[in-house]
Amino acid sequence: MTPKADKAEVGSKITRADLEAKLTEIDAELSDTGEAIKPTATAIGIGALVLILIVAFILGRRKGQQRSTVVEVRRL
């Protein structure tokens, strides 16, 4: 620790009000950040879901074409 930090710790005590004020400040910043990110996160989530559905459809379609049975009907 620096000598200045030692003097600050000795001279002042941290009170409950100081802790509550700092935690309230941090909570407010996090709330603002969360609200700002919400639309972007929603758009990214929807885009990822659509991409997953498209990939699953294409892979399922390929699998179905590979396993499809061809039935040949002959008349005698």
Backbone as numpy.savetxt, mean C-alpha at the origin, in Angstrom:
# Nx Ny Nz CAx CAy CAz Cx Cy Cz
27.36 12.32 23.16 26.54 13.50 23.16 27.41 14.75 23.16
26.85 15.79 22.61 27.58 17.04 22.61 27.37 17.77 23.92
28.24 18.66 24.28 28.06 19.41 25.53 26.77 20.22 25.56
26.33 20.73 24.41 25.08 21.50 24.36 23.89 20.60 24.69
23.89 19.38 24.19 22.80 18.46 24.46 22.74 18.10 25.93
23.90 17.96 26.58 23.93 17.66 28.01 23.31 18.79 28.82
23.62 20.03 28.47 23.08 21.18 29.20 21.57 21.28 29.02
21.07 20.97 27.81 19.64 21.05 27.56 18.90 20.00 28.37
19.45 18.83 28.49 18.79 17.77 29.25 18.77 18.08 30.73
19.83 18.66 31.25 19.91 18.95 32.68 19.00 20.12 33.03
18.93 21.13 32.18 18.21 22.35 32.51 16.71 22.26 32.36
16.19 21.40 31.51 14.74 21.37 31.29 14.21 19.95 31.44
12.98 19.89 31.93 12.33 18.59 32.06 11.23 18.48 31.02
11.02 17.29 30.54 9.96 17.05 29.57 8.69 16.75 30.35
7.67 17.53 30.07 6.41 17.36 30.78 5.44 16.55 29.93
4.36 16.17 30.56 3.31 15.42 29.86 2.72 16.28 28.74
2.58 17.57 28.98 2.02 18.48 27.98 2.93 18.55 26.76
4.26 18.55 26.98 5.21 18.56 25.86 5.04 17.31 25.00
4.92 16.16 25.64 4.75 14.90 24.91 3.44 14.89 24.14
2.36 15.32 24.80 1.06 15.34 24.13 1.06 16.27 22.94
1.69 17.45 23.08 1.74 18.41 21.98 2.51 17.84 20.79
3.63 17.19 21.07 4.44 16.62 19.98 3.71 15.46 19.30
3.07 14.61 20.09 2.34 13.48 19.51 1.14 13.97 18.69
0.48 15.01 19.15 -0.64 15.58 18.38 -0.13 16.15 17.06
1.01 16.79 17.09 1.61 17.35 15.88 1.95 16.24 14.89
2.54 15.18 15.37 2.90 14.05 14.50 1.64 13.39 13.93
0.62 13.24 14.76 -0.63 12.63 14.31 -1.28 13.46 13.22
-1.25 14.78 13.37 -1.84 15.66 12.36 -1.10 15.54 11.03
0.22 15.47 11.09 1.00 15.32 9.86 0.71 14.00 9.17
0.60 12.93 9.94 0.31 11.63 9.36 -1.08 11.59 8.76
-2.04 12.22 9.41 -3.41 12.25 8.88 -3.45 12.99 7.56
-2.75 14.12 7.49 -2.72 14.89 6.24 -2.07 14.08 5.12
-0.99 13.42 5.43 -0.29 12.61 4.44 -1.16 11.45 3.98
-1.85 10.80 4.91 -2.73 9.68 4.56 -3.87 10.10 3.66
-4.45 11.25 3.96 -5.55 11.75 3.13 -5.06 12.13 1.74
-3.85 12.62 1.64 -3.31 13.03 0.34 -2.98 11.82 -0.53
-2.59 10.72 0.08 -2.18 9.54 -0.66 -3.37 8.65 -1.04
-4.47 8.79 -0.36 -5.62 7.89 -0.55 -6.09 7.78 -2.01
-6.30 8.86 -2.76 -6.75 8.72 -4.16 -5.73 7.99 -5.04
-4.46 8.28 -4.83 -3.42 7.64 -5.63 -3.37 6.15 -5.33
-3.46 5.79 -4.06 -3.41 4.38 -3.67 -4.62 3.63 -4.23
-5.77 4.28 -4.23 -6.98 3.65 -4.78 -6.81 3.39 -6.28
-6.28 4.36 -6.99 -6.09 4.20 -8.44 -5.08 3.08 -8.73
-4.01 3.03 -7.96 -3.01 1.98 -8.16 -3.61 0.61 -7.86
-4.42 0.51 -6.81 -5.06 -0.75 -6.45 -6.01 -1.24 -7.53
-6.80 -0.33 -8.07 -7.74 -0.71 -9.13 -6.97 -1.14 -10.39
-5.91 -0.41 -10.72 -5.10 -0.77 -11.89 -4.47 -2.15 -11.73
-3.96 -2.44 -10.53 -3.35 -3.75 -10.28 -4.39 -4.86 -10.38
-5.59 -4.62 -9.87 -6.66 -5.62 -9.93 -7.04 -5.90 -11.39
-7.18 -4.87 -12.19 -7.52 -5.06 -13.61 -6.41 -5.83 -14.32
-5.17 -5.49 -14.02 -4.04 -6.20 -14.64 -4.04 -7.67 -14.26
-4.30 -7.98 -13.00 -4.35 -9.38 -12.56 -5.47 -10.13 -13.25
-6.62 -9.50 -13.39 -7.75 -10.15 -14.07 -7.44 -10.42 -15.54
-6.79 -9.48 -16.21 -6.45 -9.67 -17.62 -5.44 -10.81 -17.78
-4.43 -10.84 -16.93 -3.43 -11.91 -17.01 -4.08 -13.27 -16.73
-4.96 -13.34 -15.73 -5.64 -14.61 -15.42 -6.52 -15.05 -16.59
-7.19 -14.13 -17.24 -8.04 -14.46 -18.39 -7.20 -15.02 -19.54
-6.08 -14.34 -19.83 -5.24 -14.78 -20.94 -4.63 -16.15 -20.65
-4.12 -16.34 -19.43 -3.53 -17.64 -19.10 -4.58 -18.75 -19.10
-5.78 -18.46 -18.62 -6.85 -19.46 -18.64 -7.29 -19.80 -20.04
-7.30 -18.82 -20.90 -7.69 -19.05 -22.28 -6.67 -19.93 -22.99
-5.39 -19.67 -22.76 -4.33 -20.51 -23.35 -4.43 -21.93 -22.85
-4.66 -22.09 -21.57 -4.76 -23.42 -20.98 -5.95 -24.17 -21.58
-7.04 -23.48 -21.79 -8.23 -24.10 -22.38 -8.01 -24.53 -23.81
-7.26 -23.75 -24.56 -6.99 -24.12 -25.94 -6.05 -25.31 -26.03
-5.14 -25.42 -25.10 -4.21 -26.55 -25.11 -4.91 -27.85 -24.73
-5.89 -27.79 -23.86 -6.54 -29.01 -23.38 -7.83 -29.35 -24.14
-8.24 -28.54 -25.08 -9.50 -28.80 -25.75 -9.40 -30.07 -26.60
-10.43 -30.85 -26.51 -10.48 -32.12 -27.22 -11.18 -31.90 -28.56
-10.63 -32.49 -29.60 -11.23 -32.39 -30.92 -11.95 -33.71 -31.18
-13.22 -33.63 -31.44 -14.02 -34.83 -31.72 -14.35 -34.83 -33.21
-13.99 -35.92 -33.86 -14.25 -36.04 -35.28 -15.39 -37.02 -35.47
-16.41 -36.57 -36.18 -17.57 -37.41 -36.42 -17.53 -37.89 -37.87
-17.64 -39.23 -38.06 -17.61 -39.80 -39.42 -18.92 -40.55 -39.65
-19.40 -40.40 -40.81 -20.59 -41.16 -41.18 -20.17 -42.36 -41.98
-20.75 -43.46 -41.66 -20.42 -44.66 -42.40 -21.45 -45.01 -43.43
